[in-house]
Amino acid sequence: MSRRPSVREADLKTALAALRASGIEPVSLDIRPDGTQRWHFTKPAGSDEDDLDRELEAFEAKHGYG
């Protein structure tokens, strides 16, 4: 039986410190089932929450709220 790769918290902190020391600020990290890591450096273009906020603002303006 093979052992599933694990990620130690200390390893993540070391990697994050190295990225920040290089002037790179990651926004999130995915750890895949095989143990590989994928860092994200840009924020998502848009989210459902942003769309909902815009829709609510339009509704309130149309109906005289706020």
CHARMM internal coordinates of N, CA and C (Angstrom, degrees):
IC EDIT
DIST 1 N 1 CA 1.4502
DIST 1 CA 1 C 1.5333
ANGL 1 N 1 CA 1 C 107.96
DIST 1 C 2 N 1.3251
ANGL 1 CA 1 C 2 N 116.30
DIHE 1 N 1 CA 1 C 2 N 130.18
DIST 2 N 2 CA 1.4687
ANGL 1 C 2 N 2 CA 119.05
DIHE 1 CA 1 C 2 N 2 CA 179.29
DIST 2 CA 2 C 1.5232
ANGL 2 N 2 CA 2 C 109.94
DIHE 1 C 2 N 2 CA 2 C -88.73
DIST 2 C 3 N 1.2965
ANGL 2 CA 2 C 3 N 113.88
DIHE 2 N 2 CA 2 C 3 N 149.21
DIST 3 N 3 CA 1.4522
ANGL 2 C 3 N 3 CA 120.29
DIHE 2 CA 2 C 3 N 3 CA -178.51
DIST 3 CA 3 C 1.5227
ANGL 3 N 3 CA 3 C 109.89
DIHE 2 C 3 N 3 CA 3 C -89.64
DIST 3 C 4 N 1.3038
ANGL 3 CA 3 C 4 N 116.77
DIHE 3 N 3 CA 3 C 4 N 135.27
DIST 4 N 4 CA 1.4546
ANGL 3 C 4 N 4 CA 121.94
DIHE 3 CA 3 C 4 N 4 CA 178.89
DIST 4 CA 4 C 1.5313
ANGL 4 N 4 CA 4 C 109.27
DIHE 3 C 4 N 4 CA 4 C -70.08
DIST 4 C 5 N 1.3383
ANGL 4 CA 4 C 5 N 117.41
DIHE 4 N 4 CA 4 C 5 N 133.34
DIST 5 N 5 CA 1.4647
ANGL 4 C 5 N 5 CA 119.36
DIHE 4 CA 4 C 5 N 5 CA 178.89
DIST 5 CA 5 C 1.5247
ANGL 5 N 5 CA 5 C 110.91
DIHE 4 C 5 N 5 CA 5 C -61.45
DIST 5 C 6 N 1.3117
ANGL 5 CA 5 C 6 N 116.16
DIHE 5 N 5 CA 5 C 6 N 144.59
DIST 6 N 6 CA 1.4542
ANGL 5 C 6 N 6 CA 119.26
DIHE 5 CA 5 C 6 N 6 CA 178.98
DIST 6 CA 6 C 1.5165
ANGL 6 N 6 CA 6 C 109.67
DIHE 5 C 6 N 6 CA 6 C -122.60
DIST 6 C 7 N 1.3022
ANGL 6 CA 6 C 7 N 115.53
DIHE 6 N 6 CA 6 C 7 N 157.54
DIST 7 N 7 CA 1.4592
ANGL 6 C 7 N 7 CA 121.94
DIHE 6 CA 6 C 7 N 7 CA 178.49
DIST 7 CA 7 C 1.5167
ANGL 7 N 7 CA 7 C 106.94
DIHE 6 C 7 N 7 CA 7 C -116.16
DIST 7 C 8 N 1.3185
ANGL 7 CA 7 C 8 N 115.22
DIHE 7 N 7 CA 7 C 8 N 124.33
DIST 8 N 8 CA 1.4568
ANGL 7 C 8 N 8 CA 119.44
DIHE 7 CA 7 C 8 N 8 CA 179.60
DIST 8 CA 8 C 1.5221
ANGL 8 N 8 CA 8 C 109.67
DIHE 7 C 8 N 8 CA 8 C -88.77
DIST 8 C 9 N 1.3115
ANGL 8 CA 8 C 9 N 115.59
DIHE 8 N 8 CA 8 C 9 N 145.66
DIST 9 N 9 CA 1.4631
ANGL 8 C 9 N 9 CA 121.20
DIHE 8 CA 8 C 9 N 9 CA 179.31
DIST 9 CA 9 C 1.5244
ANGL 9 N 9 CA 9 C 110.96
DIHE 8 C 9 N 9 CA 9 C -58.64
DIST 9 C 10 N 1.3162
ANGL 9 CA 9 C 10 N 116.60
DIHE 9 N 9 CA 9 C 10 N -39.08
DIST 10 N 10 CA 1.4745
ANGL 9 C 10 N 10 CA 120.45
DIHE 9 CA 9 C 10 N 10 CA -179.94
DIST 10 CA 10 C 1.5312
ANGL 10 N 10 CA 10 C 111.05
DIHE 9 C 10 N 10 CA 10 C -62.24
DIST 10 C 11 N 1.3390
ANGL 10 CA 10 C 11 N 117.16
DIHE 10 N 10 CA 10 C 11 N -37.38
DIST 11 N 11 CA 1.4672
ANGL 10 C 11 N 11 CA 121.07
DIHE 10 CA 10 C 11 N 11 CA 178.08
DIST 11 CA 11 C 1.5272
ANGL 11 N 11 CA 11 C 110.90
DIHE 10 C 11 N 11 CA 11 C -64.52
DIST 11 C 12 N 1.3238
ANGL 11 CA 11 C 12 N 116.18
DIHE 11 N 11 CA 11 C 12 N -41.29
DIST 12 N 12 CA 1.4605
ANGL 11 C 12 N 12 CA 120.15
DIHE 11 CA 11 C 12 N 12 CA 179.04
DIST 12 CA 12 C 1.5262
ANGL 12 N 12 CA 12 C 111.32
DIHE 11 C 12 N 12 CA 12 C -65.51
DIST 12 C 13 N 1.3286
ANGL 12 CA 12 C 13 N 116.16
DIHE 12 N 12 CA 12 C 13 N -42.10
DIST 13 N 13 CA 1.4646
ANGL 12 C 13 N 13 CA 119.96
DIHE 12 CA 12 C 13 N 13 CA 179.20
DIST 13 CA 13 C 1.5289
ANGL 13 N 13 CA 13 C 110.76
DIHE 12 C 13 N 13 CA 13 C -63.53
DIST 13 C 14 N 1.3294
ANGL 13 CA 13 C 14 N 116.75
DIHE 13 N 13 CA 13 C 14 N -39.89
DIST 14 N 14 CA 1.4650
ANGL 13 C 14 N 14 CA 121.16
DIHE 13 CA 13 C 14 N 14 CA 179.15
DIST 14 CA 14 C 1.5275
ANGL 14 N 14 CA 14 C 110.51
DIHE 13 C 14 N 14 CA 14 C -64.80
DIST 14 C 15 N 1.3272
ANGL 14 CA 14 C 15 N 116.59
DIHE 14 N 14 CA 14 C 15 N -44.91
DIST 15 N 15 CA 1.4658
ANGL 14 C 15 N 15 CA 120.55
DIHE 14 CA 14 C 15 N 15 CA 179.40
DIST 15 CA 15 C 1.5263
ANGL 15 N 15 CA 15 C 110.66
DIHE 14 C 15 N 15 CA 15 C -63.93
DIST 15 C 16 N 1.3197
ANGL 15 CA 15 C 16 N 117.24
DIHE 15 N 15 CA 15 C 16 N -43.10
DIST 16 N 16 CA 1.4606
ANGL 15 C 16 N 16 CA 121.43
DIHE 15 CA 15 C 16 N 16 CA 179.35
DIST 16 CA 16 C 1.5295
ANGL 16 N 16 CA 16 C 110.97
DIHE 15 C 16 N 16 CA 16 C -63.15
DIST 16 C 17 N 1.3197
ANGL 16 CA 16 C 17 N 117.38
DIHE 16 N 16 CA 16 C 17 N -42.19
DIST 17 N 17 CA 1.4681
ANGL 16 C 17 N 17 CA 121.10
DIHE 16 CA 16 C 17 N 17 CA 178.54
DIST 17 CA 17 C 1.5241
ANGL 17 N 17 CA 17 C 110.72
DIHE 16 C 17 N 17 CA 17 C -63.06
DIST 17 C 18 N 1.3278
ANGL 17 CA 17 C 18 N 117.11
DIHE 17 N 17 CA 17 C 18 N -40.41
DIST 18 N 18 CA 1.4660
ANGL 17 C 18 N 18 CA 120.87
DIHE 17 CA 17 C 18 N 18 CA 179.52
DIST 18 CA 18 C 1.5260
ANGL 18 N 18 CA 18 C 110.80
DIHE 17 C 18 N 18 CA 18 C -65.81
DIST 18 C 19 N 1.3287
ANGL 18 CA 18 C 19 N 116.89
DIHE 18 N 18 CA 18 C 19 N -41.40
DIST 19 N 19 CA 1.4661
ANGL 18 C 19 N 19 CA 120.02
DIHE 18 CA 18 C 19 N 19 CA 178.01
DIST 19 CA 19 C 1.5247
ANGL 19 N 19 CA 19 C 110.65
DIHE 18 C 19 N 19 CA 19 C -62.91
DIST 19 C 20 N 1.3175
ANGL 19 CA 19 C 20 N 116.68
DIHE 19 N 19 CA 19 C 20 N -47.01
DIST 20 N 20 CA 1.4659
ANGL 19 C 20 N 20 CA 120.54
DIHE 19 CA 19 C 20 N 20 CA -179.20
DIST 20 CA 20 C 1.5260
ANGL 20 N 20 CA 20 C 111.32
DIHE 19 C 20 N 20 CA 20 C -64.47
DIST 20 C 21 N 1.3112
ANGL 20 CA 20 C 21 N 117.80
DIHE 20 N 20 CA 20 C 21 N -37.21
DIST 21 N 21 CA 1.4737
ANGL 20 C 21 N 21 CA 121.40
DIHE 20 CA 20 C 21 N 21 CA 178.03
DIST 21 CA 21 C 1.5255
ANGL 21 N 21 CA 21 C 111.00
DIHE 20 C 21 N 21 CA 21 C -64.28
DIST 21 C 22 N 1.3300
ANGL 21 CA 21 C 22 N 116.22
DIHE 21 N 21 CA 21 C 22 N -25.60
DIST 22 N 22 CA 1.4660
ANGL 21 C 22 N 22 CA 121.54
DIHE 21 CA 21 C 22 N 22 CA 178.27
DIST 22 CA 22 C 1.5215
ANGL 22 N 22 CA 22 C 112.17
DIHE 21 C 22 N 22 CA 22 C -88.19
DIST 22 C 23 N 1.3384
ANGL 22 CA 22 C 23 N 116.28
DIHE 22 N 22 CA 22 C 23 N 0.58
DIST 23 N 23 CA 1.4590
ANGL 22 C 23 N 23 CA 120.41
DIHE 22 CA 22 C 23 N 23 CA -179.72
DIST 23 CA 23 C 1.5109
ANGL 23 N 23 CA 23 C 114.21
DIHE 22 C 23 N 23 CA 23 C 84.80
DIST 23 C 24 N 1.3121
ANGL 23 CA 23 C 24 N 116.83
DIHE 23 N 23 CA 23 C 24 N 16.47
DIST 24 N 24 CA 1.4656
ANGL 23 C 24 N 24 CA 121.95
DIHE 23 CA 23 C 24 N 24 CA -179.64
DIST 24 CA 24 C 1.5233
ANGL 24 N 24 CA 24 C 108.40
DIHE 23 C 24 N 24 CA 24 C -108.69
DIST 24 C 25 N 1.3273
ANGL 24 CA 24 C 25 N 116.39
DIHE 24 N 24 CA 24 C 25 N 127.68
DIST 25 N 25 CA 1.4694
ANGL 24 C 25 N 25 CA 120.94
DIHE 24 CA 24 C 25 N 25 CA -179.14
DIST 25 CA 25 C 1.5288
ANGL 25 N 25 CA 25 C 109.61
DIHE 24 C 25 N 25 CA 25 C -114.91
DIST 25 C 26 N 1.3277
ANGL 25 CA 25 C 26 N 118.32
DIHE 25 N 25 CA 25 C 26 N 101.03
DIST 26 N 26 CA 1.4619
ANGL 25 C 26 N 26 CA 119.91
DIHE 25 CA 25 C 26 N 26 CA 178.02
DIST 26 CA 26 C 1.5301
ANGL 26 N 26 CA 26 C 110.86
DIHE 25 C 26 N 26 CA 26 C -70.97
DIST 26 C 27 N 1.3390
ANGL 26 CA 26 C 27 N 115.69
DIHE 26 N 26 CA 26 C 27 N 152.38
DIST 27 N 27 CA 1.4610
ANGL 26 C 27 N 27 CA 119.74
DIHE 26 CA 26 C 27 N 27 CA 179.11
DIST 27 CA 27 C 1.5235
ANGL 27 N 27 CA 27 C 112.34
DIHE 26 C 27 N 27 CA 27 C -105.09
DIST 27 C 28 N 1.3466
ANGL 27 CA 27 C 28 N 117.28
DIHE 27 N 27 CA 27 C 28 N -21.42
DIST 28 N 28 CA 1.4580
ANGL 27 C 28 N 28 CA 119.29
DIHE 27 CA 27 C 28 N 28 CA 176.85
DIST 28 CA 28 C 1.5255
ANGL 28 N 28 CA 28 C 109.84
DIHE 27 C 28 N 28 CA 28 C -162.84
DIST 28 C 29 N 1.3167
ANGL 28 CA 28 C 29 N 114.98
DIHE 28 N 28 CA 28 C 29 N 169.20
DIST 29 N 29 CA 1.4553
ANGL 28 C 29 N 29 CA 122.38
DIHE 28 CA 28 C 29 N 29 CA -179.30
DIST 29 CA 29 C 1.5201
ANGL 29 N 29 CA 29 C 108.69
DIHE 28 C 29 N 29 CA 29 C -141.28
DIST 29 C 30 N 1.3395
ANGL 29 CA 29 C 30 N 115.71
DIHE 29 N 29 CA 29 C 30 N 131.00
DIST 30 N 30 CA 1.4619
ANGL 29 C 30 N 30 CA 121.56
DIHE 29 CA 29 C 30 N 30 CA 172.45
DIST 30 CA 30 C 1.5189
ANGL 30 N 30 CA 30 C 107.86
DIHE 29 C 30 N 30 CA 30 C -105.30
DIST 30 C 31 N 1.3137
ANGL 30 CA 30 C 31 N 116.58
DIHE 30 N 30 CA 30 C 31 N 135.41
DIST 31 N 31 CA 1.4610
ANGL 30 C 31 N 31 CA 120.85
DIHE 30 CA 30 C 31 N 31 CA 172.65
DIST 31 CA 31 C 1.5246
ANGL 31 N 31 CA 31 C 105.80
DIHE 30 C 31 N 31 CA 31 C -114.63
DIST 31 C 32 N 1.3032
ANGL 31 CA 31 C 32 N 115.05
DIHE 31 N 31 CA 31 C 32 N 115.40
DIST 32 N 32 CA 1.4630
ANGL 31 C 32 N 32 CA 121.28
DIHE 31 CA 31 C 32 N 32 CA -175.00
DIST 32 CA 32 C 1.5294
ANGL 32 N 32 CA 32 C 110.69
DIHE 31 C 32 N 32 CA 32 C -80.95
DIST 32 C 33 N 1.3307
ANGL 32 CA 32 C 33 N 116.75
DIHE 32 N 32 CA 32 C 33 N 161.75
DIST 33 N 33 CA 1.4659
ANGL 32 C 33 N 33 CA 120.23
DIHE 32 CA 32 C 33 N 33 CA -178.60
DIST 33 CA 33 C 1.5333
ANGL 33 N 33 CA 33 C 114.24
DIHE 32 C 33 N 33 CA 33 C -56.49
DIST 33 C 34 N 1.3397
ANGL 33 CA 33 C 34 N 117.11
DIHE 33 N 33 CA 33 C 34 N -27.60
DIST 34 N 34 CA 1.4609
ANGL 33 C 34 N 34 CA 118.45
DIHE 33 CA 33 C 34 N 34 CA 179.68
DIST 34 CA 34 C 1.5265
ANGL 34 N 34 CA 34 C 112.57
DIHE 33 C 34 N 34 CA 34 C -84.74
DIST 34 C 35 N 1.3431
ANGL 34 CA 34 C 35 N 116.68
DIHE 34 N 34 CA 34 C 35 N 1.92
DIST 35 N 35 CA 1.4527
ANGL 34 C 35 N 35 CA 121.33
DIHE 34 CA 34 C 35 N 35 CA 176.40
DIST 35 CA 35 C 1.5211
ANGL 35 N 35 CA 35 C 114.94
DIHE 34 C 35 N 35 CA 35 C 95.59
DIST 35 C 36 N 1.3405
ANGL 35 CA 35 C 36 N 116.80
DIHE 35 N 35 CA 35 C 36 N -8.30
DIST 36 N 36 CA 1.4611
ANGL 35 C 36 N 36 CA 118.53
DIHE 35 CA 35 C 36 N 36 CA 178.52
DIST 36 CA 36 C 1.5252
ANGL 36 N 36 CA 36 C 110.25
DIHE 35 C 36 N 36 CA 36 C -72.60
DIST 36 C 37 N 1.3232
ANGL 36 CA 36 C 37 N 114.45
DIHE 36 N 36 CA 36 C 37 N 155.41
DIST 37 N 37 CA 1.4606
ANGL 36 C 37 N 37 CA 120.49
DIHE 36 CA 36 C 37 N 37 CA -177.33
DIST 37 CA 37 C 1.5188
ANGL 37 N 37 CA 37 C 109.71
DIHE 36 C 37 N 37 CA 37 C -114.83
DIST 37 C 38 N 1.3372
ANGL 37 CA 37 C 38 N 115.83
DIHE 37 N 37 CA 37 C 38 N 144.26
DIST 38 N 38 CA 1.4533
ANGL 37 C 38 N 38 CA 121.08
DIHE 37 CA 37 C 38 N 38 CA 175.97
DIST 38 CA 38 C 1.5235
ANGL 38 N 38 CA 38 C 107.65
DIHE 37 C 38 N 38 CA 38 C -131.36
DIST 38 C 39 N 1.3299
ANGL 38 CA 38 C 39 N 115.98
DIHE 38 N 38 CA 38 C 39 N 112.59
DIST 39 N 39 CA 1.4597
ANGL 38 C 39 N 39 CA 121.88
DIHE 38 CA 38 C 39 N 39 CA 179.12
DIST 39 CA 39 C 1.5244
ANGL 39 N 39 CA 39 C 108.72
DIHE 38 C 39 N 39 CA 39 C -88.32
DIST 39 C 40 N 1.3285
ANGL 39 CA 39 C 40 N 116.81
DIHE 39 N 39 CA 39 C 40 N 143.52
DIST 40 N 40 CA 1.4656
ANGL 39 C 40 N 40 CA 123.01
DIHE 39 CA 39 C 40 N 40 CA 176.14
DIST 40 CA 40 C 1.5235
ANGL 40 N 40 CA 40 C 107.72
DIHE 39 C 40 N 40 CA 40 C -114.14
DIST 40 C 41 N 1.3222
ANGL 40 CA 40 C 41 N 115.49
DIHE 40 N 40 CA 40 C 41 N 133.48
DIST 41 N 41 CA 1.4559
ANGL 40 C 41 N 41 CA 120.18
DIHE 40 CA 40 C 41 N 41 CA -175.04
DIST 41 CA 41 C 1.5245
ANGL 41 N 41 CA 41 C 113.90
DIHE 40 C 41 N 41 CA 41 C -114.62
DIST 41 C 42 N 1.3006
ANGL 41 CA 41 C 42 N 118.39
DIHE 41 N 41 CA 41 C 42 N -6.69
DIST 42 N 42 CA 1.4607
ANGL 41 C 42 N 42 CA 121.77
DIHE 41 CA 41 C 42 N 42 CA 177.08
DIST 42 CA 42 C 1.5150
ANGL 42 N 42 CA 42 C 109.09
DIHE 41 C 42 N 42 CA 42 C -123.57
DIST 42 C 43 N 1.3009
ANGL 42 CA 42 C 43 N 115.50
DIHE 42 N 42 CA 42 C 43 N 146.69
DIST 43 N 43 CA 1.4602
ANGL 42 C 43 N 43 CA 119.90
DIHE 42 CA 42 C 43 N 43 CA 178.74
DIST 43 CA 43 C 1.5207
ANGL 43 N 43 CA 43 C 109.26
DIHE 42 C 43 N 43 CA 43 C -74.70
DIST 43 C 44 N 1.3224
ANGL 43 CA 43 C 44 N 118.07
DIHE 43 N 43 CA 43 C 44 N 149.60
DIST 44 N 44 CA 1.4536
ANGL 43 C 44 N 44 CA 120.81
DIHE 43 CA 43 C 44 N 44 CA 177.82
DIST 44 CA 44 C 1.5321
ANGL 44 N 44 CA 44 C 110.42
DIHE 43 C 44 N 44 CA 44 C -57.79
DIST 44 C 45 N 1.3256
ANGL 44 CA 44 C 45 N 116.64
DIHE 44 N 44 CA 44 C 45 N 145.21
DIST 45 N 45 CA 1.4644
ANGL 44 C 45 N 45 CA 122.02
DIHE 44 CA 44 C 45 N 45 CA -176.78
DIST 45 CA 45 C 1.5285
ANGL 45 N 45 CA 45 C 111.69
DIHE 44 C 45 N 45 CA 45 C -58.51
DIST 45 C 46 N 1.2732
ANGL 45 CA 45 C 46 N 118.02
DIHE 45 N 45 CA 45 C 46 N -43.35
DIST 46 N 46 CA 1.4631
ANGL 45 C 46 N 46 CA 121.63
DIHE 45 CA 45 C 46 N 46 CA 179.73
DIST 46 CA 46 C 1.5083
ANGL 46 N 46 CA 46 C 109.73
DIHE 45 C 46 N 46 CA 46 C -158.68
DIST 46 C 47 N 1.2767
ANGL 46 CA 46 C 47 N 115.27
DIHE 46 N 46 CA 46 C 47 N 157.55
DIST 47 N 47 CA 1.4606
ANGL 46 C 47 N 47 CA 117.88
DIHE 46 CA 46 C 47 N 47 CA 179.01
DIST 47 CA 47 C 1.5084
ANGL 47 N 47 CA 47 C 109.29
DIHE 46 C 47 N 47 CA 47 C -131.39
DIST 47 C 48 N 1.3111
ANGL 47 CA 47 C 48 N 115.78
DIHE 47 N 47 CA 47 C 48 N 165.58
DIST 48 N 48 CA 1.4603
ANGL 47 C 48 N 48 CA 120.57
DIHE 47 CA 47 C 48 N 48 CA 178.79
DIST 48 CA 48 C 1.5211
ANGL 48 N 48 CA 48 C 110.65
DIHE 47 C 48 N 48 CA 48 C -60.42
DIST 48 C 49 N 1.3266
ANGL 48 CA 48 C 49 N 116.89
DIHE 48 N 48 CA 48 C 49 N -35.21
DIST 49 N 49 CA 1.4536
ANGL 48 C 49 N 49 CA 120.46
DIHE 48 CA 48 C 49 N 49 CA -179.07
DIST 49 CA 49 C 1.5254
ANGL 49 N 49 CA 49 C 110.15
DIHE 48 C 49 N 49 CA 49 C -61.93
DIST 49 C 50 N 1.3379
ANGL 49 CA 49 C 50 N 117.07
DIHE 49 N 49 CA 49 C 50 N -41.24
DIST 50 N 50 CA 1.4623
ANGL 49 C 50 N 50 CA 120.44
DIHE 49 CA 49 C 50 N 50 CA 177.80
DIST 50 CA 50 C 1.5294
ANGL 50 N 50 CA 50 C 110.82
DIHE 49 C 50 N 50 CA 50 C -61.72
DIST 50 C 51 N 1.3348
ANGL 50 CA 50 C 51 N 115.99
DIHE 50 N 50 CA 50 C 51 N -43.00
DIST 51 N 51 CA 1.4618
ANGL 50 C 51 N 51 CA 120.34
DIHE 50 CA 50 C 51 N 51 CA 178.88
DIST 51 CA 51 C 1.5257
ANGL 51 N 51 CA 51 C 110.73
DIHE 50 C 51 N 51 CA 51 C -62.40
DIST 51 C 52 N 1.3184
ANGL 51 CA 51 C 52 N 116.86
DIHE 51 N 51 CA 51 C 52 N -42.60
DIST 52 N 52 CA 1.4635
ANGL 51 C 52 N 52 CA 120.73
DIHE 51 CA 51 C 52 N 52 CA 179.20
DIST 52 CA 52 C 1.5246
ANGL 52 N 52 CA 52 C 111.04
DIHE 51 C 52 N 52 CA 52 C -63.89
DIST 52 C 53 N 1.3254
ANGL 52 CA 52 C 53 N 116.59
DIHE 52 N 52 CA 52 C 53 N -40.73
DIST 53 N 53 CA 1.4660
ANGL 52 C 53 N 53 CA 120.03
DIHE 52 CA 52 C 53 N 53 CA 178.07
DIST 53 CA 53 C 1.5239
ANGL 53 N 53 CA 53 C 111.12
DIHE 52 C 53 N 53 CA 53 C -61.59
DIST 53 C 54 N 1.3372
ANGL 53 CA 53 C 54 N 117.11
DIHE 53 N 53 CA 53 C 54 N -42.22
DIST 54 N 54 CA 1.4729
ANGL 53 C 54 N 54 CA 120.61
DIHE 53 CA 53 C 54 N 54 CA 178.71
DIST 54 CA 54 C 1.5215
ANGL 54 N 54 CA 54 C 111.09
DIHE 53 C 54 N 54 CA 54 C -65.29
DIST 54 C 55 N 1.3281
ANGL 54 CA 54 C 55 N 116.56
DIHE 54 N 54 CA 54 C 55 N -42.65
DIST 55 N 55 CA 1.4640
ANGL 54 C 55 N 55 CA 120.22
DIHE 54 CA 54 C 55 N 55 CA 179.22
DIST 55 CA 55 C 1.5251
ANGL 55 N 55 CA 55 C 110.99
DIHE 54 C 55 N 55 CA 55 C -63.24
DIST 55 C 56 N 1.3305
ANGL 55 CA 55 C 56 N 117.56
DIHE 55 N 55 CA 55 C 56 N -42.24
DIST 56 N 56 CA 1.4520
ANGL 55 C 56 N 56 CA 121.60
DIHE 55 CA 55 C 56 N 56 CA 179.39
DIST 56 CA 56 C 1.5279
ANGL 56 N 56 CA 56 C 110.53
DIHE 55 C 56 N 56 CA 56 C -64.23
DIST 56 C 57 N 1.3127
ANGL 56 CA 56 C 57 N 116.33
DIHE 56 N 56 CA 56 C 57 N -42.50
DIST 57 N 57 CA 1.4650
ANGL 56 C 57 N 57 CA 120.62
DIHE 56 CA 56 C 57 N 57 CA 178.90
DIST 57 CA 57 C 1.5296
ANGL 57 N 57 CA 57 C 111.01
DIHE 56 C 57 N 57 CA 57 C -62.50
DIST 57 C 58 N 1.3269
ANGL 57 CA 57 C 58 N 117.39
DIHE 57 N 57 CA 57 C 58 N -42.55
DIST 58 N 58 CA 1.4610
ANGL 57 C 58 N 58 CA 121.31
DIHE 57 CA 57 C 58 N 58 CA 178.00
DIST 58 CA 58 C 1.5209
ANGL 58 N 58 CA 58 C 110.96
DIHE 57 C 58 N 58 CA 58 C -64.38
DIST 58 C 59 N 1.3377
ANGL 58 CA 58 C 59 N 116.93
DIHE 58 N 58 CA 58 C 59 N -42.69
DIST 59 N 59 CA 1.4522
ANGL 58 C 59 N 59 CA 121.11
DIHE 58 CA 58 C 59 N 59 CA 178.70
DIST 59 CA 59 C 1.5237
ANGL 59 N 59 CA 59 C 111.08
DIHE 58 C 59 N 59 CA 59 C -61.41
DIST 59 C 60 N 1.3329
ANGL 59 CA 59 C 60 N 115.86
DIHE 59 N 59 CA 59 C 60 N -46.35
DIST 60 N 60 CA 1.4626
ANGL 59 C 60 N 60 CA 119.88
DIHE 59 CA 59 C 60 N 60 CA -179.51
DIST 60 CA 60 C 1.5207
ANGL 60 N 60 CA 60 C 111.40
DIHE 59 C 60 N 60 CA 60 C -63.42
DIST 60 C 61 N 1.3173
ANGL 60 CA 60 C 61 N 117.51
DIHE 60 N 60 CA 60 C 61 N -39.82
DIST 61 N 61 CA 1.4702
ANGL 60 C 61 N 61 CA 120.40
DIHE 60 CA 60 C 61 N 61 CA 178.20
DIST 61 CA 61 C 1.5226
ANGL 61 N 61 CA 61 C 110.56
DIHE 60 C 61 N 61 CA 61 C -65.67
DIST 61 C 62 N 1.2984
ANGL 61 CA 61 C 62 N 117.27
DIHE 61 N 61 CA 61 C 62 N -40.91
DIST 62 N 62 CA 1.4747
ANGL 61 C 62 N 62 CA 122.15
DIHE 61 CA 61 C 62 N 62 CA -178.64
DIST 62 CA 62 C 1.5186
ANGL 62 N 62 CA 62 C 111.19
DIHE 61 C 62 N 62 CA 62 C -66.20
DIST 62 C 63 N 1.3226
ANGL 62 CA 62 C 63 N 117.64
DIHE 62 N 62 CA 62 C 63 N -36.42
DIST 63 N 63 CA 1.4657
ANGL 62 C 63 N 63 CA 121.73
DIHE 62 CA 62 C 63 N 63 CA -174.18
DIST 63 CA 63 C 1.5220
ANGL 63 N 63 CA 63 C 112.91
DIHE 62 C 63 N 63 CA 63 C -102.55
DIST 63 C 64 N 1.3178
ANGL 63 CA 63 C 64 N 117.71
DIHE 63 N 63 CA 63 C 64 N 8.28
DIST 64 N 64 CA 1.4688
ANGL 63 C 64 N 64 CA 120.96
DIHE 63 CA 63 C 64 N 64 CA 173.52
DIST 64 CA 64 C 1.5166
ANGL 64 N 64 CA 64 C 116.07
DIHE 63 C 64 N 64 CA 64 C 78.00
DIST 64 C 65 N 1.3276
ANGL 64 CA 64 C 65 N 118.04
DIHE 64 N 64 CA 64 C 65 N 22.28
DIST 65 N 65 CA 1.4574
ANGL 64 C 65 N 65 CA 120.58
DIHE 64 CA 64 C 65 N 65 CA 176.63
DIST 65 CA 65 C 1.5246
ANGL 65 N 65 CA 65 C 108.87
DIHE 64 C 65 N 65 CA 65 C -89.52
DIST 65 C 66 N 1.3318
ANGL 65 CA 65 C 66 N 115.25
DIHE 65 N 65 CA 65 C 66 N 150.20
DIST 66 N 66 CA 1.4532
ANGL 65 C 66 N 66 CA 120.57
DIHE 65 CA 65 C 66 N 66 CA 172.68
DIST 66 CA 66 C 1.4522
ANGL 66 N 66 CA 66 C 112.67
DIHE 65 C 66 N 66 CA 66 C 74.33
END
COOR INIT
IC SEED 1 N 1 CA 1 C
IC BUILD
